[in-house]
Amino acid sequence: MTASNSAKIDPNRRRVPIGTAVAPGAGAMTQCAADCSNCNLRGLCTPCCGLTRSEMDVAGLMVCIRLHLRRGEILYRGGERFSYLYVVRSGFLKSTALCENACDQVLSFSTTGDVLGMDAIGPGQHICNAVALEESDVTAIPFARLQSLAREMPGLQRHLHRSMSSEIVRANGRMLLLGSMNAHERLAMFLLDMSRRFATRGYSPSEFNLRMSRGDIGSNLGLTLETVSRTFAVFQQKGLISVKQKFVRIVDRAGLERLLIRDLN
C-alpha cells in the first residue's frame, strides 16, 4: 500500500504512535508503507489475491493508516461512526459490549491477520468496543474507498464477501458454543480454536501464551472466573494440557477433541 499525507482518522479515537523514531508525538499516526507483494498479510490488508496485475496496481494506491495501541487502549467504541475496517498486524485485541447488568461481555478475541469492524457495515456504526490486550499494531482501511474499488474489481469483491461470510460462520459457532456445550466442552473448543489460529499464522499449535485473562475467557465463554480456573486445573490433572500462568501447552490434543463429543467425567 502507498500512503498520502492527507490520510486522517477520527480525531476522537484513542491511539498512540508506531514508535518514537517514526512519530514522536502522542496521538500521532503513520501510514502503512509496506510492499504488499512482500507482506505476510497479503490478501487481508490489501486483498490482492485473485486480482489482475493492473487491479493490484490500483489497489496498491489505496491509502491506509497504521496505528499502534498500548495495552488497554481503545481502537474504537460502540456507537462511533463506522469508517474503517481494521486489520491486526501484530498483537491481541478483545471486542466487548455492555450487557444489561452494566458489565462488559467479551464477544471475541482478535490477533494477527484478523479483520475488525465488519459487524458495523450494516448499521453504519460500531456496536462494540475494541480494546488492546497487549501492544498491538493495526492497519485502518477506509471502507468507502475499499467498497468503491470492490465494485470495479470482482476479485476484491469476492474477497470481501468471503471475509463477511467467515464472520457470520464465526458468530454462528459462538451461538452453538454458548447454547449447547458444558464448561469442559467450551474450554476445550476455545483452546483448540486458539491452537488452530496460531498454527495458521505460522506459530506453534501446541505451545502458546493466552494474552487474555481468565476472567476475559470466562466472559467470552459464558462461564464464571471460578469455573474457568477450575476447568483449567481439571484439564491439567487429566494430562490434557500443561499450564503455567498464561502459558499453555497442549499435551493431549486428541483428548481435548474427544471432549467435544463426550464430557470428561
C-alpha positions, 0 to 999 in steps of 0.5 A: 500500500502507498500512503498520502499525507492527507490520510486522517482518522477520527480525531476522537479515537484513542491511539498512540504512535508506531514508535518514537523514531517514526512519530514522536508525538502522542496521538500521532499516526503513520501510514502503512508503507509496506510492499504488499507483494512482500507482506505476510498479510497479503490478501487481508490488508490489501486483498490482492489475491485473485486480482489482475496485475493492473487491479493490484496496481490500483489497489496498491494506491489505496491509502491506509493508516497504521496505528499502534495501541498500548495495552488497554487502549481503545481502537474504537467504541460502540456507537462511533461512526463506522469508517474503517475496517481494521486489520491486526498486524501484530498483537491481541485485541478483545471486542466487548459490549455492555450487557444489561447488568452494566458489565462488559461481555467479551464477544471475541478475541482478535490477533494477527491477520484478523479483520475488525469492524465488519459487524458495523457495515450494516448499521453504519456504526460500531456496536462494540468496543475494541480494546488492546490486550497487549501492544498491538499494531493495526492497519485502518482501511477506509471502507468507502474507498475499499467498497468503491474499488470492490465494485470495479474489481470482482476479485476484491469483491469476492474477497470481501464477501468471503471475509463477511461470510467467515464472520457470520460462520464465526458468530454462528459457532459462538451461538452453538458454543454458548447454547449447547456445550458444558464448561469442559466442552467450551474450554476445550473448543476455545483452546483448540480454536486458539491452537488452530489460529496460531498454527495458521499464522505460522506459530506453534499449535501446541505451545502458546501464551493466552494474552487474555485473562481468565476472567476475559475467557470466562466472559467470552465463554459464558462461564464464571472466573471460578469455573474457568480456573477450575476447568483449567486445573481439571484439564491439567490433572487429566494430562490434557494440557500443561499450564503455567500462568498464561502459558499453555501447552497442549499435551493431549490434543486428541483428548481435548477433541474427544471432549467435544463429543463426550464430557470428561467425567 
